Amino acid sequence: MSHSTPPDVIRDIERTSPDLVARAAAYPSSILADVAGRRGALSSRIAPLAPGMRIAGTAITVEVRPGDNLMIHAAMAVAKPGDVLVVDGKGDESCALMGEIMVSQCMALGIAGVILYGAVRDTEAIRALGFPMYAIGANPNGPTKLVPGRINWPVSVGGVTVQPGDLVVADADGVVVVELGKVPAVLDAAKQKLADETARIDGIRSGKQLRPTWLDGALRKAGVLAEGETL
């Protein structure tokens, strides 16, 4: 019996719907990370080139060998407007995997942003372009374009497994990935979480609620306060 093996380049994937991406773009990464079970946040090594950069879109996953960007070029040819390239560059910082030329192409293609578990170059030019680029560092060395890899297979980026089609949201705090099947429920929970936190901040600023309502109960449960005791 023969078994077919998926190709290294998977062109067609199920994507997070544009309406869900638009909803997700309204929330901070911190809210989404909290309601997603405090998981899905990538390592803080992966940071924006400028604090004001934001991303919301669907993951196109790219696996490359350290120092080679052949498959990123292939992924750009496969990607659709609104997609986010999530590149597993193995955390290598010995050379840049992308620079101004590739970012200019990404912008022309309508790619929403790049999450790069590797290094980048031409950082000043990319900041001036305003393209959302997240990376672990910068290096002026250029890459090779020789080594095969895979597109739209699961990748591990910054300690998180990312599947093609997952929701990616990034801001000044970092990058959060939400599994495709959980996006609607996470966004519903995010709406309530944001409302609760907004009310809490209003209570603090108005002086009406200067400590959390749950604090005494949590301290009793932890054994810090006796039953019936309060601060």
Secondary structure by P-SEA (a helix, b strand, c coil): cbbbbccccccccccccaaaaaaaaaccaaaaaaaacccccccccccccccccccccccbbbbbcccccaaaaaaaaaccccbbbbcccccccccccccaaaaaaaaaaccccccccbbbcaaaaaaaacccccccccccbbbbccccccccccccccccccccccbbbbcccbbbbbcccaaaaaaaaaaaaaaaaaaaaaaaaacccccccaaaaaaaaaccccccccc
